[in-house]
Amino acid sequence: MKKKILFVAACITGSTLFAQDSTKTLNEVVIAVTKFPQKQNETGKVITVITKEQLQKSAGKTLSEVLNQQVGITINGANNNLGTNQTLYMRGAHAANTLILVDGVPVYDASGETNQFDISNFSLYNIERIEILKGAQSTLYGSDAVAGVINLITKKGGDKPINLNVILSAGSYNTYKGSFAFSGTKNDQTYFLSYSDINSKGFSSAYDSTGKNNFDKDGFKQNVLQGSYGCKFSKKLETGIYGKYSTNKADIDAGAFADDKDYTYKYKNLQTGVFINYNYEKGSIKFNYNYNQYQRNYLDDSLSVGGFSKYQRGNYLGKSHFAEVYANFKPSTNIELLAGIDYRRNATTQNYLSISSFGPFQSLPLSEDSIKTNQVSTYASMNLKFKNGFNTELGGRWNYHNIFGNNFTYSFNPSYFIKNKFKIFANISSAYRVPSLYQLYSEFGNKKLHPETTTGIEGGMQLLSKNFTARVVLFYRNSKDVFAFYTDPVTYVSYYINEDKQKDNGAEADVSWHSDKISASANYTYVHGKIYTKDFSKDTAYNNLYRRPAHTFNITVSYQTSENLFISTHFKTVNKFYEGQYAAAPYQINGYYTLDIYGEYKLDKKCKLFIDFQNITNQKYFDLRGFNSKRFNFNAGVNLNL
């Protein structure tokens, strides 16, 4: 039966979250594609937009849960206990190959094994809309934009001098959420200030396979304070400042199937920055600066020993600076030019201590005084638009890294829009990912690492009518010098190396239909990939897309039963996938399905009640071997706009 479902999913082309009909309008303006406002019908890139209206109908959900319903995206742990690892894979690529942007600015965790940023540090309540741009995007966005970028556009000032938004909810696992936001616009000035809180007693993150070991509940607490201020000095000049401070505290377990009653972590993330926009008759000049500090502290004392160590303590601090200035110029209606330069600096301080039956182990201490890297890049692109519907973008980036030197990327994106209904598009681009500070400087580090380099090809077609949209995309990635963790079979010394190459391919399809009261959408994703390397002088190749199912299918149906009542149901199914194991064959994890129902009722223009039921058939399933996922659960609350 499951094979039949997947076959049907592949044939009908699929979509995303409910009401994606509004995001698929080809005349919609997006930012991430070219760094300046651009209509979707004028680009050959693959982009999905999650609108403000959609996010408002996702009350009670996390950012991971919303993204996990999108075509081409899998998030391991999205439906696990709050506080557990949530790993984002786009089109089957390594998690570090998707770059997270906040209002167009890249954010990193310089303290991590890779530079990937943990999206659990964001509150969905503070996000206005989301742009998901797929394919190699290093020409515009630099390192890590290999599989694509996700641009989180934050909320700004409201349409009145004073706006107050309050969201309060409660649900399963003793989970309570609250958000208070003040915003406003007056005399060409805007402001936004919000505080959000999540507090959950949770459940055991580790799975008790016997049901007799009395695993304890692992709680989670998050606080996010976010604000921004902007001022228009004239029609041409605008500037602003912004900041976010978040803390995550969680109880965690020792690992798969392994409870630990006193293992905790605390994350702190500080982001702050400034922007300046200057508009002139035929273009604009923009400046951005962002400072990002990420601190992670782990402590496992000796009262409960759930794993290998009797005691362990880890402290990790990462600091990132990003600055850029770029300008776009439109000499005619057919040509638009972009050129820019950016600078990135990462530094980290780290120390780790563990005590086991074999004695103490102290990692190589790292200090930000000496453990740092910097990059400088210049980039340019040209967009050509013609009245017959043909559009193309051509661009390139030169990057200099202080350790391994120069590299270059390019992009070529032609598209042809026929009779305002049908678009054919292609994307031939290259991308790169630089090693993290940990991969370069830790006890396993290797300063001889080269950056990963990738060539990506994608192509497809998109259809748009008044009530119906559909899109099909095929993609292929060829990556060289892939980062890998290697252990010498003779000396048992471990360090990072560059593997030979990785080849991935797949397909995405999405479709949506809507009427005045009913909308339906579906999406289907297929991914496949192999690593090619030498083993004892022999060429080997094997499928290494662990934790990433080959087939994923989402379908959503929503019904606006009246002016006040809205109901939506979401169905998701994935086929079997595999978990990698050390010195053993991969472990098979069974496929599964989930069914969710969401409803909201507007009491008046200022007050809305909502309830979100997830996994209503109470499926027992696993995204990660040995870790629990949520069974049937719900979240209900109220949203006030004053």
Order of alpha helices (4+ residues) and beta strands (2+ residues): alpha-beta-beta-beta-alpha-alpha-beta-beta-beta-beta-beta-alpha-beta-beta-beta-beta-beta-beta-beta-beta-beta-beta-beta-beta-beta-beta-beta-alpha-beta-beta-beta-beta-beta-beta-beta-beta-beta-beta-beta-beta-beta-beta
